[in-house]
């Protein structure tokens, strides 16, 4: 793969990363509360989970949405942003628990929908996801959590090697001079 195919969007120092992003503590009650809300929805409505073992598996989150979770939340007078946050945190929690992603708040988001970011770091190569922004796509029926889950699984296996990529980028820069 050439450096253009690797879709490198930026190079950050540790200092600039630490200034921009604040890790959200996984002990924060919002993680447990979001998962509990999804789990309770399955139980109260006597719905069998499609994917056993993890209530917050992307397939199960898609399932509750298809089974009326959004309307249920609206009947509890939840605002759209609250529903989106519940789903975003639940989805994010799955990736922090199963794929070693970290959830951060972004102090300098590229857009108002990117105030949360999931990051996976493999030897300095970081993949980023925006759970709230993606949740809006799911709620608008433009995509599903399962689609993103499958895409992420594929991309995790194809992350470039940092040293090789930097060497290639520097070589490209020298060749353009």
Protein Blocks (a to p, Z undefined) as FASTA:
>chain_A
ZZklnopabdcdfklmmmmpccddfkbmklmmmmmmmmmmmmmnopacfbghiaklmklm
mmmmmnopmmmmmmnopafklmmmmmmmmmmmmmmmmnopacdddfbbfbfklmbccddd
eehiacdddfklmmmmmmnopacfklmmmmmmmmmmmcccfklmmmmmmmmmmmmZZ
